[in-house]
Amino acid sequence: MRKEYRTIKEVVGPLMMVENVEGVKYDEIVEIEQANGEIRHGKVLEIHNDKALLQLFEGSQGLRITDSKARFLGRSIELSVAPDMLGRVFDGMGRPNDGGPELIAQKHMDINGAPINPAARDYPSEFIQTGISAIDGLNTLVRGQKLPVFSGSGLPHANLAAQIARQAKVRGTDDPFAVVFAAVGITFEEADFFINDFRETGAIDRTVTFVNLANDPAIERIATPRMAITAAEYLAYDLGMHVLVIITDITNYAEALREVSAARKEVPGRRGYPGYLYTDLATMYERAGRIKGRSGSITMIPILSMPEDDLTHPIPDLTGYITEGQIILSRELNRKGITPPINVLPSLSRLKDKGIGRGKTREDHADTMNQLFSAYSRGKEAKELAVILGDAALSDVDKLYAQFADMFEREYVNQGFYGNRSIEETLDIGWKLLSILPKSELKRIRDEYIEKYLPTQEQ
């Protein structure tokens, strides 16, 4: 039964206090009806004795509390889900905003779902091909993994997100693949870019898109990623699909969390973020993965822009603890015009070894990956040495390594935002680059692979 109260006592920013309440639950949805019939929505943030603290979704501007009433609906925020979600665009609260018809819901799901029980988790082991060499070849994405992208302001993470959404697929299976894309706190231009890109390339047909704009209320930003993950859970576990969830930008989400925390006068943690930021992020990230006995899976790529390119900032720092690696974008590579500007050396995929090799990618994948990392690292060192001491200080082999580093950035990393390479193409480019070096330098690759794959004309 819906309970109504005319005991609204106080409004401060997005927060409202209702007194003399009973039977009210945490996270419950509230309708605030004004005398003129206008209805605003909120949710219960805190309950103390007979007082309930509410958070308003639409803000409190112009709200008259003397003649308003609060109606508690007895449920938390829910998302209406159905197979017809694919190909649709929703706002940050899960309402269609693409001009299409209302969704005929198969079921309503609470967006505050539970993280996967560790005992029920299945180990990620299947390769997901993104078509991007720097990811597929060196920091491989595996089905069920959480692999964030750490970017900086002004870097083209939006283009990278759109590229992954367009190109990603699980190889060697006919199971349906879907993308859930959540844009959190972005500008109208960015939202327009994503939607148009998906429509033009046909990716929209397998994508569920949630768009929360920068001028939407902060509280909606907190709900948007959970809407996306809930949609992914429905597609994965009810419809048996492989689902890739891309959320951009987690930094905007954390800023909204900080804004609400400040309004609640909570004791701030590092850099003003609430002390429960780690827990809050974990409740979202840990909903991704594979469950034993279920065919569907959720793979997650959260994208965040690091304030001042600071890897130790609380948002990337805590995200790195919860997830299985990171893809780091480089400002230096971006200045050189290399796209996507992925800095492969500090990037890491902790599960890459589980998704590569014979039967998954190719038998030589692990060896060539290790050799490319090693050669690129040494090549960068050689180039730094040349800057300090001049080219004359380099040995002939070091000069080859320096040449390798330049070619690696130009040919392997640099492929544009519309280049879609198969894993075989990626591995072959790697072999072509390794042929720059003397065969004696390829110490990390087994002899039989060198005989089989190294281009012969360069030996």
C-alpha positions, 0 to 999 in steps of 0.5 A: 500500500502506498503511504502518503505524508504531509510532514515534509519539514526541510529541503536542502539542495537535493535533500529533503526530510520527512518526519513521522514516517513508519515502515519506510525502507532504505532505497525506497522510491518516493513521489513528491506531489505538489498542490498543482499536481506536479510530481517529482521523484526521489529515493530514501537515503537514510532512516533514523527513528521516524525521520526519512532523509530523501534524495530528489532526482529532479532537484528542489528548485521551486518546490513548495513544501508547505502544500506538498505530500510525499508518497512512498511506493514500497519499492526501489528503482526498477528497470523495465526489461524486454528483448526489444531493448536491443537497438534502443536508446534510453535516458539515465533513468531507463526511459526511452528517449529515441522517439520510439514506443514505450517498452513492453516490459517482460519483467521489472528488475531492481537496479541495485542488484547483488555482486556475483557470489565468488563461489558461483563465479566461473573462471574467464577463459575465452578470448574477445576480439576487439579488432584493436592490436594493442589490446588483442595482441598485448593486453587481451580482453577475456570474456567475463573480465573487468578491464578499465580504460584510464584516460585523461581530459582531451584524450580520445577515449570516446572514439576508443569506446565507440570502436570497441562497441562496434568491433568486439566479438567472441570468436569461435561461438555462435552465441548471441553477442550484445553491447550495453553502452552507458554514457554518464555525465557527457555533453550533448555533442558526445551523446550525439557522436555515439548514437550517430556512430552506432546507427551509421555502422549498424552496431545499434542493432545489438546495442542498448544505450543509456545516456545521462547528459551533463545537465541532468541531475547528479542523482541520475548519474548515480543510477545510470551505470546500475541501469546499464548493468541491470540490462546486461544481467537480463540479456546475459542470464535471462537471454543467454547472451555474451554482453559487453558493458562499456561505461564512460565516464566513471569520473563523472559518476564519482563526482556525483557521488561526492556531490551527494555526500557533501550535501549529506554533510558526510565526513569526506575521505581522500580528495573529498570523495566519500570514504565508501567510494571503494565499496560503491565502485565494487558493488558495480564492478563485481556484478560483471563476470561468468556464473557456473552453469549459465551460458551468458556472461558480462564483460565490463570496460569502465572508462575513466578520465584521470584528473591531471593524468594522475594514476594515484588519484582515488578513482583510478587507484580504487578501480585498479584494485577491483578490476583485472588490469587497465588500458592506459591512454598516452598523451605523448602518443596522442600528440604524435597522431597515433590512434588509438594512443594506447601506452602498452607498457604500463597497460595490463590485462591480468587474465590475458594468459587465460584467453590466448594460445592454441585453440583460442587465438594462435599457438605463437601468441604468448611468445610473440607478446612477451618478445614485443613487450621486451623489444619495445621497452628496450627500444624506448630505452635506446631512444632515451639514451640517444637523446642524452648522449647522441646516436653515436653512443648506441650500438648497432643492435640498439639502433635496430631496437630504436628503429623497432620502437618507432615502427611498433608505434606507427604500424602496430599501435597506430591503426585508426579508430575504424581499423578492425584487425583480426587476431591473425593480422595482429600477430602477423604484424608483430612478426613483421616488426620482429624481423627488424631484429637479428634472430639471435635477439628473439630469446623469448620465442621458441625456435619452432615458432620462429621457423614457422612464422618469421618472414623469410626474406628478412632472416 
